Amino acid sequence: MRVVLALASILLLAACASQSAPPEKVAVASAARHVPQCYSGDHGRFFNVEETTTISGVAVTCKPTSDGKAASWMGSKH
C-alpha cells in the first residue's frame, strides 16, 4: 500500500514539474509590461510619459526620471 502511494506521489510530482513555463517567456513578458507612467488620483488612471493634464487646477506633464525607470509629474515651466 505504501509503495503504491509513493509511486503515485512521484508520478504526480514528475507530471507537474514538466508543465512549467520556460523562463525566457516569463522574463520577456515582465520586461514588456514595465513602461514608465504617472498616476493621477484625480482622474483615477495612469498617464504615459509626455502626456499633459490638469491636477487640482495645476497644469502638469508626466516626465521620465533621470534613470528612465520611472516617471513623475512636473509643473509647466514659465
Distance bins in CASP14 RR format, pairs under 12 A and 6 or more apart:
PFRMAT RR
TARGET T0000
AUTHOR 0000-0000-0000
RMODE 2
METHOD distances of the structure
MODEL  1
1 7 0 0 0 0 0 1 0 0 0 0 0
1 8 0 0 0 0 0 1 0 0 0 0 0
2 8 0 0 0 0 0 1 0 0 0 0 0
2 9 0 0 0 0 0 1 0 0 0 0 0
3 9 0 0 0 0 0 1 0 0 0 0 0
3 10 0 0 0 0 0 1 0 0 0 0 0
4 10 0 0 0 0 0 1 0 0 0 0 0
4 11 0 0 0 0 0 1 0 0 0 0 0
5 11 0 0 0 0 0 1 0 0 0 0 0
5 12 0 0 0 0 0 1 0 0 0 0 0
6 12 0 0 0 0 0 1 0 0 0 0 0
6 13 0 0 0 0 0 1 0 0 0 0 0
7 13 0 0 0 0 0 1 0 0 0 0 0
7 14 0 0 0 0 0 1 0 0 0 0 0
8 14 0 0 0 0 0 1 0 0 0 0 0
8 15 0 0 0 0 0 1 0 0 0 0 0
9 15 0 0 0 0 0 1 0 0 0 0 0
9 16 0 0 0 0 0 1 0 0 0 0 0
10 16 0 0 0 0 0 1 0 0 0 0 0
10 17 0 0 0 0 0 1 0 0 0 0 0
11 17 0 0 0 0 0 1 0 0 0 0 0
11 18 0 0 0 0 0 1 0 0 0 0 0
12 18 0 0 0 0 0 1 0 0 0 0 0
12 19 0 0 0 0 0 1 0 0 0 0 0
13 19 0 0 0 0 0 1 0 0 0 0 0
14 20 0 0 0 0 0 1 0 0 0 0 0
20 26 0 0 0 0 1 0 0 0 0 0 0
21 27 0 0 0 0 0 1 0 0 0 0 0
21 28 0 0 0 0 0 1 0 0 0 0 0
21 29 0 0 0 0 1 0 0 0 0 0 0
21 30 0 0 0 0 0 1 0 0 0 0 0
22 28 0 0 0 0 1 0 0 0 0 0 0
22 29 0 0 0 0 0 1 0 0 0 0 0
23 29 0 0 0 0 0 1 0 0 0 0 0
23 30 0 0 0 0 0 1 0 0 0 0 0
24 30 0 0 0 0 0 1 0 0 0 0 0
24 31 0 0 0 0 0 1 0 0 0 0 0
25 31 0 0 0 0 0 1 0 0 0 0 0
25 32 0 0 0 0 0 1 0 0 0 0 0
26 32 0 0 0 0 0 1 0 0 0 0 0
26 33 0 0 0 0 0 1 0 0 0 0 0
27 33 0 0 0 0 0 1 0 0 0 0 0
27 34 0 0 0 0 0 1 0 0 0 0 0
28 34 0 0 0 0 0 1 0 0 0 0 0
34 68 0 0 0 0 0 1 0 0 0 0 0
34 69 0 0 0 0 1 0 0 0 0 0 0
34 70 0 0 0 0 1 0 0 0 0 0 0
34 71 0 0 0 0 0 1 0 0 0 0 0
35 46 0 0 0 0 1 0 0 0 0 0 0
35 47 0 0 0 0 0 1 0 0 0 0 0
35 48 1 0 0 1 0 0 0 0 0 0 0
35 49 1 0 0 1 0 0 0 0 0 0 0
35 62 0 0 0 0 0 1 0 0 0 0 0
35 64 0 0 0 0 0 1 0 0 0 0 0
35 68 0 0 0 0 0 1 0 0 0 0 0
35 69 0 0 0 0 0 1 0 0 0 0 0
35 70 0 0 0 0 0 1 0 0 0 0 0
35 71 0 0 0 0 1 0 0 0 0 0 0
36 46 0 0 0 0 1 0 0 0 0 0 0
36 47 0 0 0 0 0 1 0 0 0 0 0
36 48 0 0 0 0 1 0 0 0 0 0 0
36 49 1 0 1 0 0 0 0 0 0 0 0
36 50 0 0 0 0 0 1 0 0 0 0 0
36 51 0 0 0 0 0 1 0 0 0 0 0
36 62 0 0 0 0 1 0 0 0 0 0 0
36 63 0 0 0 0 1 0 0 0 0 0 0
36 64 1 0 1 0 0 0 0 0 0 0 0
36 65 1 0 0 1 0 0 0 0 0 0 0
36 66 0 0 0 0 0 1 0 0 0 0 0
36 67 0 0 0 0 1 0 0 0 0 0 0
36 68 1 0 0 1 0 0 0 0 0 0 0
36 69 1 0 0 1 0 0 0 0 0 0 0
36 70 1 0 1 0 0 0 0 0 0 0 0
36 71 1 1 0 0 0 0 0 0 0 0 0
36 72 0 0 0 0 1 0 0 0 0 0 0
37 45 0 0 0 0 1 0 0 0 0 0 0
37 46 1 0 1 0 0 0 0 0 0 0 0
37 47 1 0 0 1 0 0 0 0 0 0 0
37 48 1 0 1 0 0 0 0 0 0 0 0
37 49 1 0 0 1 0 0 0 0 0 0 0
37 50 0 0 0 0 0 1 0 0 0 0 0
37 51 0 0 0 0 1 0 0 0 0 0 0
37 62 1 0 0 1 0 0 0 0 0 0 0
37 63 0 0 0 0 0 1 0 0 0 0 0
37 64 0 0 0 0 1 0 0 0 0 0 0
37 65 0 0 0 0 0 1 0 0 0 0 0
37 68 0 0 0 0 0 1 0 0 0 0 0
37 69 0 0 0 0 0 1 0 0 0 0 0
37 70 0 0 0 0 1 0 0 0 0 0 0
37 71 1 0 1 0 0 0 0 0 0 0 0
37 72 0 0 0 0 0 1 0 0 0 0 0
37 73 0 0 0 0 0 1 0 0 0 0 0
38 44 0 0 0 0 0 1 0 0 0 0 0
38 45 0 0 0 0 1 0 0 0 0 0 0
38 46 1 0 0 1 0 0 0 0 0 0 0
38 47 1 0 1 0 0 0 0 0 0 0 0
38 48 0 0 0 0 1 0 0 0 0 0 0
38 49 1 0 0 1 0 0 0 0 0 0 0
38 50 0 0 0 0 0 1 0 0 0 0 0
38 51 1 0 0 1 0 0 0 0 0 0 0
38 52 0 0 0 0 0 1 0 0 0 0 0
38 53 0 0 0 0 1 0 0 0 0 0 0
38 55 0 0 0 0 1 0 0 0 0 0 0
38 60 0 0 0 0 1 0 0 0 0 0 0
38 61 0 0 0 0 1 0 0 0 0 0 0
38 62 1 1 0 0 0 0 0 0 0 0 0
38 63 0 0 0 0 1 0 0 0 0 0 0
38 64 0 0 0 0 1 0 0 0 0 0 0
38 65 0 0 0 0 0 1 0 0 0 0 0
38 70 0 0 0 0 1 0 0 0 0 0 0
38 71 1 0 1 0 0 0 0 0 0 0 0
38 72 1 0 0 1 0 0 0 0 0 0 0
38 73 1 0 1 0 0 0 0 0 0 0 0
38 74 0 0 0 0 1 0 0 0 0 0 0
38 75 0 0 0 0 0 1 0 0 0 0 0
39 45 1 0 0 1 0 0 0 0 0 0 0
39 46 1 0 1 0 0 0 0 0 0 0 0
39 47 1 0 0 1 0 0 0 0 0 0 0
39 48 0 0 0 0 0 1 0 0 0 0 0
39 51 0 0 0 0 0 1 0 0 0 0 0
39 53 0 0 0 0 0 1 0 0 0 0 0
39 55 0 0 0 0 0 1 0 0 0 0 0
39 62 0 0 0 0 1 0 0 0 0 0 0
39 70 0 0 0 0 0 1 0 0 0 0 0
39 71 0 0 0 0 1 0 0 0 0 0 0
39 72 0 0 0 0 1 0 0 0 0 0 0
39 73 0 0 0 0 1 0 0 0 0 0 0
40 46 1 0 0 1 0 0 0 0 0 0 0
40 47 1 0 0 1 0 0 0 0 0 0 0
40 48 0 0 0 0 0 1 0 0 0 0 0
40 51 0 0 0 0 1 0 0 0 0 0 0
40 52 0 0 0 0 0 1 0 0 0 0 0
40 53 1 0 0 1 0 0 0 0 0 0 0
40 54 0 0 0 0 1 0 0 0 0 0 0
40 55 1 0 1 0 0 0 0 0 0 0 0
40 56 0 0 0 0 1 0 0 0 0 0 0
40 57 0 0 0 0 0 1 0 0 0 0 0
40 58 0 0 0 0 0 1 0 0 0 0 0
40 60 0 0 0 0 1 0 0 0 0 0 0
40 61 0 0 0 0 0 1 0 0 0 0 0
40 62 0 0 0 0 1 0 0 0 0 0 0
40 71 0 0 0 0 0 1 0 0 0 0 0
40 72 0 0 0 0 0 1 0 0 0 0 0
40 73 1 0 0 1 0 0 0 0 0 0 0
41 47 0 0 0 0 0 1 0 0 0 0 0
41 53 0 0 0 0 0 1 0 0 0 0 0
41 55 1 0 0 1 0 0 0 0 0 0 0
41 56 0 0 0 0 1 0 0 0 0 0 0
41 73 0 0 0 0 0 1 0 0 0 0 0
42 53 0 0 0 0 1 0 0 0 0 0 0
42 54 0 0 0 0 1 0 0 0 0 0 0
42 55 1 0 1 0 0 0 0 0 0 0 0
42 56 1 0 0 1 0 0 0 0 0 0 0
42 57 0 0 0 0 1 0 0 0 0 0 0
42 58 0 0 0 0 0 1 0 0 0 0 0
42 60 0 0 0 0 0 1 0 0 0 0 0
42 73 0 0 0 0 0 1 0 0 0 0 0
43 51 0 0 0 0 0 1 0 0 0 0 0
43 53 1 0 0 1 0 0 0 0 0 0 0
43 54 0 0 0 0 1 0 0 0 0 0 0
43 55 1 0 0 1 0 0 0 0 0 0 0
43 56 0 0 0 0 0 1 0 0 0 0 0
43 60 0 0 0 0 0 1 0 0 0 0 0
43 62 0 0 0 0 0 1 0 0 0 0 0
43 73 0 0 0 0 0 1 0 0 0 0 0
44 53 0 0 0 0 0 1 0 0 0 0 0
44 55 0 0 0 0 0 1 0 0 0 0 0
45 51 0 0 0 0 0 1 0 0 0 0 0
45 53 0 0 0 0 1 0 0 0 0 0 0
45 55 0 0 0 0 0 1 0 0 0 0 0
45 62 0 0 0 0 0 1 0 0 0 0 0
46 53 0 0 0 0 0 1 0 0 0 0 0
46 62 0 0 0 0 1 0 0 0 0 0 0
46 70 0 0 0 0 0 1 0 0 0 0 0
46 71 0 0 0 0 1 0 0 0 0 0 0
46 73 0 0 0 0 0 1 0 0 0 0 0
47 53 1 0 0 1 0 0 0 0 0 0 0
47 54 0 0 0 0 0 1 0 0 0 0 0
47 55 0 0 0 0 1 0 0 0 0 0 0
47 60 0 0 0 0 1 0 0 0 0 0 0
47 61 0 0 0 0 1 0 0 0 0 0 0
47 62 1 0 1 0 0 0 0 0 0 0 0
47 63 0 0 0 0 0 1 0 0 0 0 0
47 71 0 0 0 0 1 0 0 0 0 0 0
47 72 0 0 0 0 0 1 0 0 0 0 0
47 73 0 0 0 0 1 0 0 0 0 0 0
48 61 0 0 0 0 0 1 0 0 0 0 0
48 62 1 0 0 1 0 0 0 0 0 0 0
48 63 0 0 0 0 0 1 0 0 0 0 0
48 64 0 0 0 0 0 1 0 0 0 0 0
48 71 0 0 0 0 1 0 0 0 0 0 0
49 61 0 0 0 0 1 0 0 0 0 0 0
49 62 1 0 1 0 0 0 0 0 0 0 0
49 63 1 0 0 1 0 0 0 0 0 0 0
49 64 1 0 1 0 0 0 0 0 0 0 0
49 65 0 0 0 0 1 0 0 0 0 0 0
49 68 0 0 0 0 1 0 0 0 0 0 0
49 69 0 0 0 0 0 1 0 0 0 0 0
49 70 0 0 0 0 1 0 0 0 0 0 0
49 71 1 0 1 0 0 0 0 0 0 0 0
49 72 0 0 0 0 0 1 0 0 0 0 0
49 73 0 0 0 0 0 1 0 0 0 0 0
49 74 0 0 0 0 0 1 0 0 0 0 0
50 60 0 0 0 0 0 1 0 0 0 0 0
50 61 1 0 0 1 0 0 0 0 0 0 0
50 62 1 0 0 1 0 0 0 0 0 0 0
50 63 1 0 0 1 0 0 0 0 0 0 0
50 64 0 0 0 0 1 0 0 0 0 0 0
50 71 0 0 0 0 1 0 0 0 0 0 0
50 73 0 0 0 0 0 1 0 0 0 0 0
50 74 0 0 0 0 0 1 0 0 0 0 0
51 59 0 0 0 0 0 1 0 0 0 0 0
51 60 0 0 0 0 1 0 0 0 0 0 0
51 61 1 0 0 1 0 0 0 0 0 0 0
51 62 1 0 1 0 0 0 0 0 0 0 0
51 63 0 0 0 0 0 1 0 0 0 0 0
51 64 0 0 0 0 0 1 0 0 0 0 0
51 71 0 0 0 0 1 0 0 0 0 0 0
51 73 0 0 0 0 0 1 0 0 0 0 0
51 74 0 0 0 0 0 1 0 0 0 0 0
52 58 0 0 0 0 0 1 0 0 0 0 0
52 59 1 0 0 1 0 0 0 0 0 0 0
52 60 1 0 0 1 0 0 0 0 0 0 0
52 61 1 0 1 0 0 0 0 0 0 0 0
52 62 1 0 0 1 0 0 0 0 0 0 0
52 63 0 0 0 0 0 1 0 0 0 0 0
52 73 0 0 0 0 0 1 0 0 0 0 0
52 74 0 0 0 0 0 1 0 0 0 0 0
52 75 0 0 0 0 1 0 0 0 0 0 0
52 76 1 0 0 1 0 0 0 0 0 0 0
53 59 1 0 0 1 0 0 0 0 0 0 0
53 60 1 0 0 1 0 0 0 0 0 0 0
53 61 0 0 0 0 1 0 0 0 0 0 0
53 62 0 0 0 0 1 0 0 0 0 0 0
53 73 0 0 0 0 1 0 0 0 0 0 0
53 74 0 0 0 0 0 1 0 0 0 0 0
53 75 0 0 0 0 0 1 0 0 0 0 0
53 76 0 0 0 0 0 1 0 0 0 0 0
54 60 1 0 0 1 0 0 0 0 0 0 0
54 61 0 0 0 0 0 1 0 0 0 0 0
54 73 0 0 0 0 0 1 0 0 0 0 0
54 75 0 0 0 0 0 1 0 0 0 0 0
54 76 0 0 0 0 0 1 0 0 0 0 0
55 61 0 0 0 0 0 1 0 0 0 0 0
55 62 0 0 0 0 0 1 0 0 0 0 0
55 72 0 0 0 0 0 1 0 0 0 0 0
55 73 1 0 0 1 0 0 0 0 0 0 0
55 74 0 0 0 0 0 1 0 0 0 0 0
55 75 0 0 0 0 1 0 0 0 0 0 0
55 76 0 0 0 0 0 1 0 0 0 0 0
56 73 0 0 0 0 0 1 0 0 0 0 0
56 75 0 0 0 0 0 1 0 0 0 0 0
57 75 0 0 0 0 0 1 0 0 0 0 0
57 76 0 0 0 0 0 1 0 0 0 0 0
58 73 0 0 0 0 1 0 0 0 0 0 0
58 74 0 0 0 0 0 1 0 0 0 0 0
58 75 1 0 0 1 0 0 0 0 0 0 0
58 76 0 0 0 0 1 0 0 0 0 0 0
59 73 0 0 0 0 0 1 0 0 0 0 0
59 74 0 0 0 0 0 1 0 0 0 0 0
59 75 1 0 0 1 0 0 0 0 0 0 0
59 76 1 0 1 0 0 0 0 0 0 0 0
59 77 0 0 0 0 0 1 0 0 0 0 0
59 78 0 0 0 0 0 1 0 0 0 0 0
60 71 0 0 0 0 0 1 0 0 0 0 0
60 72 0 0 0 0 1 0 0 0 0 0 0
60 73 1 0 1 0 0 0 0 0 0 0 0
60 74 1 0 0 1 0 0 0 0 0 0 0
60 75 1 0 1 0 0 0 0 0 0 0 0
60 76 1 0 0 1 0 0 0 0 0 0 0
60 77 0 0 0 0 0 1 0 0 0 0 0
61 71 0 0 0 0 1 0 0 0 0 0 0
61 72 0 0 0 0 0 1 0 0 0 0 0
61 73 1 0 0 1 0 0 0 0 0 0 0
61 74 1 0 1 0 0 0 0 0 0 0 0
61 75 1 0 0 1 0 0 0 0 0 0 0
61 76 1 0 0 1 0 0 0 0 0 0 0
61 77 0 0 0 0 1 0 0 0 0 0 0
62 70 0 0 0 0 0 1 0 0 0 0 0
62 71 1 0 1 0 0 0 0 0 0 0 0
62 72 1 0 0 1 0 0 0 0 0 0 0
62 73 1 0 0 1 0 0 0 0 0 0 0
62 74 1 0 0 1 0 0 0 0 0 0 0
62 75 0 0 0 0 0 1 0 0 0 0 0
63 70 0 0 0 0 0 1 0 0 0 0 0
63 71 1 0 0 1 0 0 0 0 0 0 0
63 72 1 0 0 1 0 0 0 0 0 0 0
63 73 1 0 0 1 0 0 0 0 0 0 0
63 74 1 0 1 0 0 0 0 0 0 0 0
63 75 0 0 0 0 1 0 0 0 0 0 0
63 76 0 0 0 0 0 1 0 0 0 0 0
63 77 0 0 0 0 0 1 0 0 0 0 0
64 70 1 0 0 1 0 0 0 0 0 0 0
64 71 1 0 1 0 0 0 0 0 0 0 0
64 72 0 0 0 0 1 0 0 0 0 0 0
64 73 0 0 0 0 0 1 0 0 0 0 0
64 74 0 0 0 0 1 0 0 0 0 0 0
65 71 1 0 0 1 0 0 0 0 0 0 0
65 72 1 0 0 1 0 0 0 0 0 0 0
65 73 0 0 0 0 0 1 0 0 0 0 0
65 74 0 0 0 0 0 1 0 0 0 0 0
66 72 0 0 0 0 0 1 0 0 0 0 0
END
